[in-house]
Amino acid sequence: MCIPRRVALFLLCALVLAGPALAQRAELELSQQGWEAAQATEPMDEDEAYIREAWALLLGGHPSKAKKMLNQWLRENRSGANQWVPLALLVRGDAKVALDDEYEALYDYEQISTNYAGSPEFIQAAERTMAIAIDYIEGKRRKFLGLRISSARRDGEELLTRIAERLPGSQLAERATLELGAHYRRTGDYALAGQVYGTFLEAYPTSTFYRAVLLARIETTFAQYNGPEYDGSGLIETEELLDVYENRYPGDLEVQAELDSLRVRIDESQGQQLLEMAKVYFKRGEKASARYTLRRLVSDHPRTTAAQDALDILRDRGWLEQGAGS
């Protein structure tokens, strides 16, 4: 089941408006401006000069040469004590991306994230990782024997989760969480989407995207309801979320009509659940339980078609009067 169409369109528009923040990709090549700025600084030591020479090769369109230089330097500095190791890993990772080996580049970015959290390259590595993760969840495949035939969707999901966990409260983590939630919602995995959106609402209560995410959480929670034969706890949770939304955004005319319509659908669904329950009691021969359930249906959900069906059954069996027996 889906939220009414106009609300879904509103959600889509809200996320499209968020596009510049959500779709922002970390640059996978170091800028010429950055290189020129580096040249203008104080004289470099030998290691820094070597790495920046490889950087210049990468910028000049020679990623293979840059990668070869950095492979040699990193072998000689495998202890990791040299202060320039994070930069060398970052540039080598970028060279691998330029060579269309982004999965191999992740190993370099991961080393920075794991071992050099205090370095200037830490955030840059996370940005590059997120760019690759987004490509993966959007369908880009990993290479296998030189061909892109292996699904990388799970890798992308894991990478986004890792970024959100490593940088809690940051804009980068916020973007990673939004991307992950939108991905699950897009692929119809409403249970996981709801979990991610719930995490977002707790972690970012002042976010610009809070309203759109709350609506998305309402949608994904309601979408998990599979019919009167199944668990209806999602209907109750959806009602609670609707209350939260209307208390936080009172008089929101843009979507109020659709949310009211959703309440009607929830009411009808809850009525159908009780009607289904009464039918089960009839099959078991538990007439008293069936009668009680039908009366509760009429009392709690009087405006539903299910209530009309219940009234017909009660009337046919002579149960409309409060004291009527079997």
C-alpha positions in Angstrom: 0.0 0.0 0.0 1.2 3.5 -0.8 0.6 6.9 0.6 -1.8 9.0 -1.6 -0.3 10.1 -4.9 -0.1 13.8 -4.1 1.7 13.2 -0.9 4.2 10.9 -2.7 4.7 13.7 -5.3 5.3 16.1 -2.5 7.9 13.8 -1.0 9.6 13.5 -4.4 9.6 17.2 -4.9 11.0 17.7 -1.4 13.9 15.4 -2.1 14.5 16.9 -5.5 14.7 20.3 -3.9 17.2 18.8 -1.6 19.1 17.6 -4.7 22.0 20.0 -4.6 22.9 18.7 -1.1 22.0 15.1 -1.7 23.5 14.8 -5.1 26.7 16.6 -4.3 29.6 14.3 -5.2 33.1 14.6 -3.8 35.5 15.5 -6.6 37.5 12.4 -7.6 40.4 14.3 -9.1 42.4 16.9 -7.2 41.9 20.4 -8.6 44.5 22.4 -10.5 43.8 25.2 -8.2 44.8 23.0 -5.2 48.0 22.1 -6.9 48.8 25.8 -7.7 48.1 26.8 -4.1 50.4 24.0 -2.9 53.2 25.3 -5.1 52.8 28.8 -3.5 53.4 27.6 0.1 56.6 27.2 2.1 59.3 24.9 0.6 58.3 21.3 0.8 60.3 18.4 2.3 61.4 15.6 0.0 58.5 13.3 0.7 55.9 16.0 0.2 57.5 17.1 -3.0 57.5 13.5 -4.3 53.8 13.0 -3.5 52.9 16.3 -5.1 54.9 15.3 -8.2 52.6 12.3 -8.4 49.7 14.6 -7.8 50.8 16.7 -10.8 51.0 13.6 -13.0 47.5 12.7 -12.1 46.2 16.2 -12.9 48.1 16.0 -16.1 46.2 13.0 -17.2 48.8 10.3 -16.3 47.1 8.3 -13.5 49.1 5.1 -14.2 52.4 7.0 -13.6 51.1 8.6 -10.5 49.9 5.3 -9.1 53.3 3.7 -9.8 55.2 6.4 -8.0 52.9 6.2 -5.0 53.0 2.4 -4.9 56.8 2.6 -4.5 56.7 5.4 -1.9 54.0 3.6 0.2 56.0 0.4 0.1 59.0 2.3 1.5 56.8 3.9 4.2 54.6 0.9 5.0 55.0 1.6 8.8 52.6 4.4 8.3 54.5 6.7 10.6 55.3 9.3 7.9 53.0 12.3 8.1 52.4 12.3 4.4 51.0 8.8 4.2 47.3 9.9 4.3 47.9 12.3 1.4 49.7 9.6 -0.5 46.8 7.2 0.0 44.3 9.8 -1.1 46.2 10.7 -4.3 46.7 7.0 -5.1 43.0 6.3 -4.5 42.2 9.2 -6.9 44.6 7.7 -9.4 42.8 4.4 -9.2 39.4 6.1 -9.7 40.8 7.8 -12.8 41.9 4.4 -14.0 38.3 3.1 -13.5 39.3 1.0 -10.5 37.1 2.7 -7.9 36.7 -0.5 -5.9 40.4 -0.7 -5.4 40.5 2.9 -4.5 38.2 2.2 -1.6 41.0 0.3 0.1 43.1 3.4 0.2 40.2 5.6 1.4 39.4 3.0 4.0 43.0 3.0 5.3 42.7 6.8 5.8 39.3 6.4 7.5 40.5 3.7 9.8 44.1 4.8 10.7 44.2 8.6 10.1 41.0 10.0 11.5 42.7 13.1 12.7 44.2 14.0 9.3 43.0 16.6 6.8 42.4 13.8 4.4 39.9 12.0 6.6 36.9 14.0 5.4 38.1 14.0 1.8 38.3 10.2 1.9 34.8 9.9 3.3 33.5 12.2 0.6 35.1 10.1 -2.1 33.8 6.9 -0.5 30.3 8.3 -0.5 30.5 9.3 -4.1 31.4 5.7 -5.0 28.7 4.3 -2.6 26.0 6.4 -4.3 27.1 5.2 -7.8 26.8 1.6 -6.5 23.3 2.0 -5.0 22.3 3.6 -8.3 23.3 0.6 -10.2 27.0 0.8 -11.1 28.5 -2.7 -11.0 31.9 -3.8 -9.8 34.5 -5.2 -12.1 35.0 -8.9 -12.3 37.7 -10.2 -14.7 37.7 -6.7 -16.2 34.0 -6.6 -16.8 31.4 -4.8 -14.7 29.1 -7.7 -14.0 29.0 -7.9 -10.2 26.3 -6.2 -8.3 27.7 -3.6 -5.9 24.4 -2.6 -4.2 25.2 -4.2 -0.9 28.7 -2.6 -0.9 27.1 0.8 -1.5 24.6 0.3 1.4 27.4 -0.8 3.7 29.6 2.2 2.8 26.9 4.7 3.4 26.1 3.1 6.8 29.8 3.2 7.7 30.0 6.9 6.8 27.0 7.7 9.0 28.5 5.8 11.9 31.9 7.4 11.6 30.8 11.0 11.4 27.7 11.2 13.6 26.0 14.6 13.5 28.0 15.8 10.5 26.5 17.1 7.2 28.3 14.2 5.5 26.6 11.7 7.8 23.2 13.4 7.3 23.6 13.2 3.5 24.7 9.5 3.7 21.6 8.7 5.8 19.3 10.5 3.4 20.8 8.7 0.4 20.5 5.3 2.2 16.8 5.9 3.1 15.9 7.1 -0.3 17.6 4.1 -1.8 15.6 1.6 0.3 12.4 3.5 -0.4 13.2 3.5 -4.1 13.8 -0.2 -4.1 10.6 -1.0 -2.1 12.4 -2.1 1.0 10.0 -0.1 3.2 11.0 -1.8 6.5 14.7 -0.8 6.1 13.7 2.6 4.8 11.5 3.2 7.8 14.4 2.3 10.1 16.8 4.6 8.4 14.3 7.5 8.4 13.6 6.8 12.1 17.3 7.1 12.8 17.5 10.3 10.9 14.6 11.9 12.8 16.3 11.1 16.1 19.7 12.2 15.0 18.8 15.4 13.1 15.8 17.0 14.7 16.7 20.5 13.3 17.5 19.3 9.8 16.2 21.2 6.8 15.0 17.9 5.5 13.1 16.9 8.7 9.7 17.6 7.3 10.2 15.6 4.1 11.8 12.7 6.0 8.9 12.6 8.5 6.5 12.3 5.6 8.7 9.6 4.1 8.6 7.8 7.4 4.8 8.0 7.4 4.7 6.6 3.9 7.1 3.7 4.5 5.4 2.7 7.7 2.0 2.6 6.1 3.4 0.7 3.1 4.5 -2.1 5.3 0.8 -3.0 6.1 0.0 -6.1 3.9 -3.7 -6.5 4.5 -6.2 -7.5 7.1 -4.8 -11.0 7.5 -1.5 -9.6 8.7 -0.1 -7.7 11.7 -1.7 -4.2 12.0 0.8 -2.6 14.4 2.1 -0.5 11.5 -1.3 1.2 11.2 -1.1 2.3 14.8 2.4 3.6 14.3 1.3 5.4 11.2 -1.4 7.2 13.2 1.1 8.2 15.8 3.4 9.6 13.2 0.6 11.5 11.7 -0.1 13.0 15.1 3.6 14.0 15.4 3.5 15.6 12.0 0.3 17.6 12.6 1.5 18.8 16.0 4.8 19.9 14.5 3.4 21.4 11.3 -0.2 22.6 12.2 -2.3 23.9 9.4 0.0 22.5 6.7 -2.5 22.9 3.9 -0.1 21.7 1.3 -0.6 18.1 2.4 -3.4 18.1 5.0 -6.0 16.8 2.6 -3.9 13.9 1.7 -3.0 13.1 5.3 -6.7 13.2 6.2 -7.3 10.8 3.3 -4.6 8.6 4.8 -6.3 8.6 8.1 -9.5 7.4 6.4 -7.6 4.6 4.8 -6.1 3.6 8.1 -9.6 3.6 9.7 -10.9 1.4 6.9 -7.9 -1.0 7.2 -8.4 -1.3 11.0 -12.0 -2.0 10.4 -11.2 -4.7 7.8 -8.8 -6.3 10.3 -11.6 -6.6 13.0 -14.0 -8.0 10.4 -11.4 -10.6 9.4 -10.9 -11.4 13.0 -14.6 -11.9 13.5 -14.7 -14.3 10.5 -11.9 -16.3 12.1 -13.9 -16.6 15.3 -16.9 -17.8 13.3 -14.8 -20.5 11.7 -13.7 -21.6 15.2 -17.3 -21.6 16.5 -16.5 -18.8 19.0 -19.7 -16.9 18.4 -19.4 -14.7 21.5 -16.0 -13.5 20.5 -17.2 -12.9 17.0 -20.2 -10.9 18.3 -18.0 -8.8 20.6 -15.5 -8.1 17.7 -18.3 -7.0 15.3 -19.7 -4.7 17.9 -16.3 -3.2 18.6 -15.8 -2.7 14.9 -19.1 -0.8 14.6 -18.3 1.3 17.7 -14.6 2.1 16.9 -14.8 2.5 13.1 -18.4 3.5 12.3 -17.8 5.3 9.0 -16.1 2.4 7.3 -17.5 -0.1 4.8 -16.3 -2.8 7.2 -18.7 -1.4 9.8 -21.6 -1.6 7.4 -20.7 -5.3 6.7 -20.5 -5.9 10.4 -24.0 -4.3 10.9 -25.4 -6.6 8.3 -24.0 -9.6 10.0 -25.2 -8.5 13.4 -28.7 -7.8 12.0 -28.9 -11.1 10.3 -28.0 -12.9 13.5 -30.3 -10.8 15.7 -27.3 -9.4 17.6 -28.0 -5.7 17.1 -29.5 -5.4 20.6 -26.9 -5.2 23.4 -28.3 -8.1 25.3 -28.9 -10.4 22.3 -27.3 -13.8 22.7 -26.2 -16.4 20.2 
